[in-house]
Amino acid sequence: MNNFCPQCGFPIKDTANFCPKCGAALNTSVQSQPSSSVPQNSPPVVDSSKTAPSMNTSSQLREMFFQISGRLNRQRYILRGLFIFAFSCLALVADNAILNFFIYIPASVLQIMLSIRRCHDINKSGWFMLWSLVPIANIIISFILLLKPGTSGPNRFGPDPLQQHTC
């Protein structure tokens, strides 16, 4: 795992065809991190082209809410869950059954997607969320997702979200 994406600099596996962070197609000329060209005592060189965000707003929203792969730490899980809760409160204001349907269904799907990514952070499969269909167990599952810290370092679902600097 000494290879890095030539577009965003994210560490990637040798067998990857696409960067998991920016989605750039990888050629056989994947950049390796230079180890001996930079002296140990010199400060790191920052490439200004890699500091600017490489994703547009739609792909950022897709990464934040509309995916089930990867991991989601507790803070982001709670904040995004509160955002979805505020969105679903619109259904309380609108006293219309059809509008309620078109608000609650997407909000529920988004919350399930967030919960699956939170399960990945505690090194559980997304199928673990099926336990939330069982009465009393759903309360326990909610507390586990809210209170249990994620596994430190990478696990089978991806790198540690606390070590990344994305939203």
C-alpha positions in Angstrom: 0.0 0.0 0.0 2.8 2.4 -1.0 0.7 3.8 -3.9 -1.0 7.1 -3.9 -3.7 8.6 -6.2 -2.0 10.9 -8.7 -5.0 13.3 -8.5 -5.7 13.7 -4.8 -2.7 11.9 -3.1 -5.0 9.4 -1.2 -3.3 6.1 -0.3 -4.6 3.3 -2.5 -4.2 -0.4 -2.9 -2.0 -1.9 -5.6 -4.9 -3.6 -7.2 -7.3 -0.6 -7.2 -8.6 0.6 -10.6 -10.2 3.8 -9.1 -9.3 6.0 -6.2 -11.7 5.4 -3.3 -11.7 9.1 -2.3 -11.9 11.1 -5.5 -13.0 8.3 -8.0 -10.2 9.1 -10.4 -9.3 6.3 -12.9 -5.9 4.8 -12.1 -3.5 3.8 -14.8 -0.6 1.5 -14.4 1.5 4.6 -13.7 0.2 5.0 -10.1 2.4 7.3 -8.2 4.6 5.9 -5.4 5.4 8.1 -2.5 9.1 9.2 -2.7 10.9 8.2 0.3 14.6 9.0 -0.3 14.3 12.2 -2.3 13.2 14.4 0.6 15.7 14.9 3.5 14.4 13.9 6.9 14.8 17.4 8.4 13.1 19.4 5.7 9.5 20.5 6.1 7.0 18.7 3.9 6.2 20.3 0.5 2.6 21.1 0.1 1.2 21.0 -3.5 -1.4 23.8 -3.8 -3.3 21.9 -6.4 -4.0 19.1 -3.9 -5.2 21.4 -1.1 -8.2 22.6 -3.1 -11.3 20.4 -2.9 -11.5 18.1 -5.9 -15.2 17.3 -5.6 -18.2 19.3 -6.5 -21.2 19.9 -4.3 -23.2 17.0 -5.7 -20.5 14.5 -5.1 -19.9 15.8 -1.6 -23.6 15.4 -0.8 -23.6 11.9 -2.3 -20.5 11.0 -0.1 -22.2 12.5 3.0 -25.6 10.9 2.7 -26.2 8.6 -0.3 -23.7 5.8 0.1 -23.4 2.7 2.3 -19.8 1.9 1.8 -17.1 3.3 4.1 -17.2 4.4 7.7 -18.9 7.2 9.7 -17.7 8.3 13.1 -20.0 9.2 16.0 -19.9 13.0 15.6 -20.8 13.0 12.0 -23.4 10.3 12.5 -25.1 12.4 15.2 -24.9 15.7 13.2 -26.2 14.2 10.0 -28.9 12.3 11.9 -30.0 15.7 13.4 -30.1 17.2 10.0 -32.3 14.4 8.7 -34.5 14.8 11.8 -34.9 18.5 11.1 -35.8 17.6 7.5 -38.4 15.1 8.7 -39.9 17.7 11.0 -41.2 19.4 7.9 -43.7 16.7 7.7 -45.1 17.7 11.1 -45.5 21.3 9.8 -47.1 20.2 6.6 -50.4 18.6 7.5 -50.7 16.6 4.3 -50.5 12.8 4.1 -49.0 12.7 0.6 -46.3 15.3 1.5 -45.6 13.3 4.7 -45.0 10.2 2.6 -42.6 12.0 0.3 -40.7 13.4 3.4 -40.6 10.4 5.7 -39.6 7.7 3.2 -36.5 9.5 1.9 -35.6 10.5 5.5 -35.9 6.9 6.6 -33.7 5.7 3.7 -31.1 8.3 4.5 -31.0 7.4 8.2 -30.6 3.7 7.3 -27.7 4.5 5.0 -26.0 6.5 7.8 -26.6 3.7 10.3 -25.1 1.1 8.0 -21.9 3.3 7.6 -21.9 3.7 11.4 -22.1 -0.1 11.8 -19.0 -0.3 9.5 -17.2 2.1 11.9 -17.7 -0.3 14.8 -16.6 -3.2 12.6 -20.1 -4.7 12.1 -21.7 -5.6 8.8 -24.7 -3.5 7.6 -26.8 -6.5 8.2 -26.4 -5.8 11.9 -29.1 -3.1 11.4 -31.7 -5.9 10.9 -31.6 -6.2 14.7 -33.3 -2.8 14.9 -36.5 -4.4 13.6 -36.7 -6.4 16.8 -38.6 -4.6 19.7 -36.3 -3.7 22.6 -33.3 -4.7 20.5 -33.8 -1.5 18.5 -33.2 0.6 21.6 -30.0 -1.3 22.3 -28.8 -0.9 18.7 -29.5 2.8 18.8 -27.4 3.2 22.0 -24.6 1.1 20.5 -24.5 3.3 17.4 -24.6 6.5 19.4 -22.1 5.6 22.2 -19.7 2.9 21.1 -16.4 4.3 19.7 -15.4 3.2 16.3 -12.4 0.9 15.7 -9.2 2.8 15.7 -7.2 2.5 12.5 -8.4 0.8 9.3 -10.8 -2.1 9.5 -12.3 -4.3 6.8 -14.7 -1.5 5.8 -12.1 1.2 5.1 -9.7 3.7 6.7 -10.4 5.4 10.0 -12.6 8.4 9.4 -11.0 10.3 12.3 -7.6 10.1 10.5 -9.1 11.6 7.3 -9.8 15.3 6.8 -13.1 15.2 5.0 -16.6 16.1 6.0 
